[in-house]
């Protein structure tokens, strides 16, 4: 959320994408609470928050790959993107073109779910020849808000594969934040 807020405070438009409205709702509530003192207008029907200074945050469900088409954004965050059907189409035909006007950046956040387009994006961030891409992963244990005993308890309850996916490759800033892949256009 800080990436959206940063750009919106600079008077620029920002977008949050989630696989469905249910995953979007918690972030909507948090943004409204965090920004309440500088919100000039909010419209939940349009999932739009307007701020002092002209910045805007819009939120989109990716139930349809064309969500938000035709807009221009300085930053786009795609949450739980491994759960997005047609992520490749969404990125190439909708989100990427909307970043052009502002030379914007995109953040892809997710828990890995096997070999899919999210994995391909992650691999771009590992390729030294693709300098405008970066990616990283961190285990849940790096999050100081998670009690180590809880991680050990989960390890005992889960299969090795599930534990590895959910706990060893995640940065958990909140329960749904995990691997982050970033693409930045440098001015």
C-alpha positions in Angstrom: 0.0 0.0 0.0 2.9 2.4 0.6 3.8 2.3 -3.1 0.2 3.5 -4.0 0.2 6.1 -1.2 3.6 7.4 -2.2 2.5 8.1 -5.8 -0.9 9.4 -4.8 0.6 11.9 -2.4 2.7 13.2 -5.4 -0.7 13.9 -7.2 -0.4 10.9 -9.4 -2.9 8.1 -10.1 -2.3 4.6 -8.6 -4.0 1.3 -9.0 -4.4 -1.8 -6.8 -5.4 -5.1 -8.5 -6.6 -8.3 -6.9 -7.9 -11.6 -8.3 -11.4 -10.8 -6.9 -13.3 -8.3 -4.9 -13.1 -10.3 -1.6 -9.3 -10.0 -1.6 -9.6 -6.3 -2.5 -11.9 -5.3 0.3 -9.4 -5.5 3.2 -7.0 -3.3 1.4 -9.8 -0.8 0.5 -10.7 -0.6 4.2 -7.1 -0.1 5.3 -6.4 2.6 2.7 -9.6 4.5 3.8 -8.5 4.3 7.4 -4.9 5.2 6.8 -5.7 8.1 4.5 -8.9 9.4 6.1 -7.4 12.8 7.0 -6.4 13.6 3.4 -9.3 12.0 1.4 -11.3 14.5 -0.5 -13.8 12.0 -2.0 -14.3 8.3 -1.8 -16.6 6.1 -3.9 -16.8 2.5 -2.9 -19.0 1.6 -5.9 -16.1 2.7 -8.2 -13.4 1.6 -5.7 -11.9 5.1 -6.0 -10.2 7.3 -3.4 -9.3 10.9 -4.3 -6.7 12.7 -2.1 -5.7 16.3 -1.4 -3.3 17.3 -4.1 -5.1 15.5 -6.8 -3.8 12.0 -6.3 -6.1 9.1 -7.0 -6.1 5.4 -5.9 -8.3 3.1 -7.9 -8.9 -0.6 -7.1 -9.8 -3.3 -9.6 -10.8 -6.9 -9.4 -9.2 -9.1 -12.1 -12.3 -11.2 -12.6 -12.1 -9.7 -16.1 -8.6 -9.3 -17.7 -9.7 -5.9 -19.1 -10.3 -4.3 -15.7 -9.2 -0.7 -15.7 -8.4 -0.7 -19.4 -7.9 2.8 -20.8 -6.6 4.4 -17.6 -3.1 5.8 -17.0 -1.2 5.0 -13.7 2.1 5.9 -12.1 2.1 2.6 -10.2 0.1 -0.6 -10.3 0.2 -3.3 -7.6 -1.1 -6.7 -8.5 -1.8 -8.6 -5.3 -1.9 -12.4 -5.1 -1.1 -12.4 -8.8 -0.4 -16.2 -8.9 -4.1 -16.5 -8.4 -5.0 -14.3 -11.4 -6.3 -16.2 -14.3 -4.7 -15.0 -17.5 -2.0 -13.0 -15.7 0.1 -12.8 -18.9 -2.8 -11.3 -20.8 -3.6 -8.9 -17.9 0.0 -7.7 -17.8 0.6 -7.4 -21.5 -2.7 -6.1 -22.8 -4.0 -4.1 -19.9 -1.7 -3.1 -17.1 1.6 -2.6 -19.0 0.0 -0.2 -21.5 -1.5 1.9 -18.6 1.9 2.6 -17.2 3.3 4.2 -20.3 2.0 7.7 -19.8 3.8 8.0 -16.4 6.7 5.6 -17.1 5.1 3.8 -14.2 6.1 0.9 -12.2 4.4 -2.4 -11.3 4.6 -4.6 -8.3 3.6 -8.2 -8.4 2.9 -9.7 -5.0 2.1 -13.4 -4.4 2.9 -16.7 -3.0 4.3 -18.9 -5.7 1.9 -21.5 -7.1 4.1 -23.6 -9.3 5.5 -22.8 -12.7 3.2 -20.0 -14.2 3.5 -16.5 -15.5 4.3 -15.1 -12.0 7.3 -17.4 -12.0 8.3 -16.0 -15.4 8.1 -12.5 -14.0 10.1 -13.5 -11.0 12.8 -15.0 -13.2 13.0 -11.7 -15.2 14.0 -10.0 -11.9 16.8 -12.6 -11.5 18.2 -12.0 -15.0 21.1 -9.5 -14.8 20.5 -8.5 -18.4 17.0 -7.2 -17.5 18.1 -4.3 -15.3 14.7 -2.7 -15.1 13.3 -5.8 -13.4 14.1 -6.9 -9.8 12.7 -9.8 -7.7 13.3 -11.2 -4.3 12.0 -13.7 -1.9 12.3 -14.1 1.9 11.1 -16.7 4.3 8.3 -15.9 6.8 10.8 -16.2 9.6 12.4 -12.9 8.6 9.1 -11.1 9.6 9.6 -10.0 13.2 5.8 -9.9 13.7 5.5 -13.7 13.3 6.3 -15.8 16.4 8.9 -18.4 15.6 6.9 -21.1 17.5 4.0 -20.5 15.2 6.2 -21.2 12.2 7.5 -24.4 13.8 3.9 -25.4 14.7 2.9 -24.9 11.0 5.9 -27.0 9.9 4.6 -29.9 12.0 1.1 -29.6 10.6 1.9 -29.2 6.9 3.4 -31.3 4.2 6.9 -30.4 3.2 5.6 -28.9 -0.1 2.9 -26.8 1.5 5.3 -25.6 4.3 7.9 -24.7 1.7 5.4 -22.8 -0.5 3.7 -20.9 2.3 6.6 -20.3 4.8 10.0 -20.6 3.2 9.5 -18.3 0.2 7.4 -15.5 1.6 7.9 -12.0 2.9 4.8 -11.7 5.1 4.2 -8.0 5.8 0.6 -8.9 6.2 -0.9 -12.4 6.0 -1.4 -12.1 2.2 1.9 -10.4 1.2 4.6 -12.6 -0.1 7.2 -12.6 -2.9 7.5 -9.2 -4.5 8.5 -8.7 -8.0 9.0 -5.1 -9.1 9.4 -3.6 -12.6 10.6 0.0 -12.6 11.1 2.4 -15.5 14.0 4.7 -14.6 13.7 8.2 -15.7 
